[in-house]
Amino acid sequence: QLLDMVALGAAVGAPLKAAIDFESEMADVRKVVDFKDPVNGLTKFGNKLKSMSRTIPISAAGLAQIAAAGGQLGVAEEALPQFVETASQMAVAFDIMPDQAGESMAKLSNIFGIPITEMSKLGDAVNHLSDNTAAKASEIVEVITRAGAQAKDFGLNAQQTAALGDTFIALGKKPQVAATAMNAL
């Protein structure tokens, strides 16, 4: 009977925890995104995230984390759904946490001046590099996030920066060391 009670508690508690996590993350979204419709904007966006979570293998709370990271870094309300979709694909493909994917994508968009709608091209390049070399996608993203501004000043675009970072990592360097080496150039 005790095991039945524990199982029942878990069955009832899991959806409740998921709902609480989602609402907590949506509170973070509310803090950083100025919705044009202050009354219904957050609710509509929350419903959109729940709908997206049915086709994207990340929970609605994870998608809200991505949205909060994008909002904090200045992604406009109208660009958030595309941002969330692209960043979630990167999170899954690169095996990184959703909030980290959102933060990295927003920073790289700002550093290289890449519109959110074209960030998937950089994601494709990183994915190609990680599939064909000894570097992991998460390591490449870490390098280009750390060294991107200096690389841009040096005249490299985002894909070239990813390729150079991939080369250092494939040679056995840690992402931090690779970024430092790129900055030293």
Buried (B, 14 or more C-beta within 10 A) or exposed (E): EEEEEEEEEEEEEEEEEEEEBBEEBBEBBBEBBEBEEEEEBBEEBBEBBBEBBEEBEBBBBBBBBBBBBBBBBEBEBEBBBBBBBBBBBBBBBBEBBBBBBBBBBBBBBBBBEBEBEEBBEBBBBBBBBBEEBEBBBBBBBBBBBBBBBBBBEBEBBBBBBBBBBBBBBBEEBEBEEBBBBBBEE
